[in-house]
Amino acid sequence: MLYEYRCYTVAPGKMPDLQKRFRDHTIRIWERYDINPVAFFTPVVAANNNELIFILEFKDMAHREKAWNAFMADPEWQEALARSHDNGIIVTNVENKFLAATDFSPIK
């Protein structure tokens, strides 16, 4: 399995808007493209508490690329993304890393 770590830095005051977009649109649309969210986090104690961090699971990089490209091109996603920016940009930075579990990890 391949895991993708994504960290979104959120514009001040926009965390409720970003969480609403995930709750009402993103996760449901991901289901169409076999994008599996493992977990979502917000920092409790950190240098920057204005982040949404999440982990996605894919079979491999080819699966990730095919699924992510299809998701990004999805008309419903494009509309939800555009509407979520009606009051300004929500996410100011995206950091992502691709991770492989170690042989001693509880998650394989």
C-alpha positions in Angstrom: 0.0 0.0 0.0 0.9 3.6 -0.6 0.0 6.3 1.9 -0.2 10.0 1.1 0.2 12.5 3.8 -1.4 15.8 3.0 -1.2 19.0 5.2 -3.3 22.0 4.2 -2.4 25.3 5.7 -5.7 27.1 6.0 -6.3 30.9 5.6 -7.2 32.6 8.9 -10.8 32.1 9.8 -11.4 29.6 6.9 -11.1 26.2 8.8 -14.9 25.8 9.1 -15.2 26.4 5.3 -12.6 23.8 4.5 -14.1 21.2 6.9 -17.5 21.9 5.4 -16.1 21.2 1.9 -14.6 17.9 3.0 -17.8 16.9 5.0 -20.3 17.9 2.3 -18.4 17.2 -1.0 -14.9 16.0 -1.1 -15.1 12.7 0.7 -18.3 11.7 -1.1 -16.7 12.5 -4.5 -13.5 10.5 -3.5 -15.7 7.4 -3.2 -16.3 7.5 -6.9 -12.6 7.3 -7.7 -11.5 4.7 -5.0 -9.7 7.4 -2.9 -9.6 6.0 0.6 -9.2 8.5 3.5 -7.5 6.8 6.5 -7.7 9.7 9.0 -8.1 13.5 9.4 -6.3 15.6 12.1 -6.1 19.1 13.3 -3.1 20.1 15.5 -3.8 20.5 19.3 -0.3 21.7 20.2 1.8 22.9 17.3 3.7 25.9 15.9 0.8 26.3 13.4 -2.7 25.3 14.6 -4.3 26.4 11.3 -3.7 23.1 9.5 -5.8 20.2 8.3 -3.7 17.0 8.0 -4.9 13.8 6.5 -3.8 10.5 5.2 -5.0 8.8 2.1 -4.5 5.1 1.1 -3.8 3.8 -2.4 -2.8 0.5 -3.9 0.2 2.0 -5.5 1.4 5.2 -7.3 -0.4 4.3 -10.5 -3.7 3.9 -8.6 -3.1 7.3 -6.9 -2.3 9.1 -10.1 -5.3 7.7 -12.0 -7.7 8.3 -9.1 -6.4 11.8 -8.2 -6.5 13.0 -11.9 -10.0 11.7 -12.3 -11.1 13.4 -9.1 -9.5 16.7 -10.0 -11.3 16.7 -13.4 -14.7 15.8 -11.9 -17.3 18.5 -12.7 -19.0 18.3 -9.3 -15.6 18.7 -7.6 -14.7 21.7 -9.8 -18.0 23.3 -8.9 -17.7 22.6 -5.1 -14.1 24.0 -5.2 -15.1 27.1 -7.0 -18.1 27.7 -4.7 -15.9 27.2 -1.6 -13.8 30.1 -2.8 -16.7 32.6 -3.1 -15.4 34.4 0.1 -11.7 34.0 -0.7 -9.1 31.3 -0.9 -9.4 28.7 1.8 -6.1 26.8 1.5 -2.9 28.8 1.3 -0.4 25.9 1.1 -0.4 22.2 0.4 2.3 19.8 1.5 2.2 16.2 0.6 4.5 13.2 1.0 4.2 9.6 -0.2 4.8 7.1 2.5 5.4 3.3 2.7 4.8 1.4 5.9 7.8 -0.2 7.5 7.9 -4.0 8.1 7.3 -3.4 11.8 4.4 -1.0 11.3 0.9 -2.0 12.6 -0.5 -0.7 9.3 0.8 -2.6 6.3 
